[in-house]
Amino acid sequence: MLRVAVVGSGPSGVYSAQTLVEQEPQVRVDVLDRLPCPYGLVRYGVAPDHEKIKSLQNNLRTVLEHDRVRFLGGVQVGTGGVSAARLRELYHAVVYCVGAATDRRLGIPGEDLPGSWSATQFVSWYSAHPDAVDDGFLQGARSAVVIGVGNVAVDVTRILARGAAELSPTDMPDAALRALTASRVAEIQMVGRRGPSQARFTTKELRELGALPEADVTVDPAELALDPAYADPSALPAPQRRNVEVLRGWAERAPRGAPRRIRLRFFLRPVELLAEAGRVGAVRFERTVPDGRGGVTGTGEFQVVEAQLVLRSVGYRGVPLEGLPFDSGSGTVPHQAGRVLRGGVVSPGEYVAGWIKRGPTGVIGTNRPCAKETVMSLLEDAPVLASRDIPEDPLTALRAEGVEPVEWEGWRAIERAEAALGAELGRSVVKLPDWDALLTAARGL
């Protein structure tokens, strides 16, 4: 019997477990996660108003309920927890699917002023991530700037612009719902340093902004026209061409007089966050123009945009996991077809999949072929790996060392507690927002 630990229960981890049990009848898989809840960014990254995408949890659930797969939540791997070396003693192989846990920085003055946050911090707050801190994101804010033009930037912009009637049916934690309902933010500017034909959002996400009942979307035709591909987008790939067509329609559309306004801005590069009364009060941007090589260059022309809330959405980055090699340039673990490389040499029994393998690229579905490549490498190595003696049941050894995982029934108890909280608040399911509440529910305390 081949025993494999998968570290991380997001899509890449679950797809790795699924491929293992489908391809090898003599394998047992333990899916370990630092959190007591499974599903990774599907639970804590997908916006609460995206019910269709969140329903992917049902597919992931089927894998985690497989009779040869075991979920072990609340297990810290690395610093302060089970070491990578210890996992190799307990399992024939370990697949690390730990994602990209931090944000890229802008690297400009004022970035750390109160009122300036990464979009990930904001998403974690309204998604009830147990590590999130309610730092009064919306307190005193009348206008917001979202820096970035990817799907996460669109998500946070959309959540800021939604009204109470649209957010109440979601599983958003109650404190976040109340804060967003009381928000005075009436102007939201989503800003990119390059042009509309280079924006990273998908057309489906973009169009959702135009369908918000309480927000007008405006685009400056002069900014769009700076993009050489705007006048004739026919040579663009289909996704970018559709984006340009949507933006052109909005530029020609008259506002409806909705209570909130979303402005999509292009060719503006943030150079400084400006303070007002000890907090962020505005963002100073430099106008950019295309450089003819796919990038932009500054013009020396600057403008200041008022904002009491700044959300930075310029990409994710992997972080080192104690005991594993790490390439600080790419933010990934060095690998060969998923096999971890130490000093350029394959490290037997250690594998990676997902963002920590390839960087923060692709959509949820991209993780499936990525995981399959890694698992096929593992199964090629399996005859040698399985010859090594390990404990009969790694969980017994972990418990003897003081590790008390949240198993699947504990997670089901959390689900029941969240359903009960929703019923109590007159809503549907409402997420438990902190570690104490999650662990109390999981352990029936």
Secondary structure by P-SEA (a helix, b strand, c coil): cbbbbbccccaaaaaaaaaaaaccccbbbbbbbccccccccccccccccccccccaaaaaaaaaaccccccccccccccccccaaaaaaaccbbbbcccccbbbbcccccccccccccaaaaaaaaacccccccccccccccbbbbccccaaaaaaaaaaaccccccccccccaaaaaaaaaccccbbbbbbccccccccccaaaaaaaaacccbbbbbccccccccccccccccccaaaaaaaaaaaaaaacccccccbbbbbbccbbbcbbbbccccccbbbbbbbccccccccccccbbbbbbbcbbbbccbbbbbbccccccccccccccccccccccccccccccccccccccccccccaaaaaaaaaaaaaaaaaccccccccccccaaaaaaaaccccccaaaaaaaaaaaaaaaaaacccccccccaaaaaaaaacc
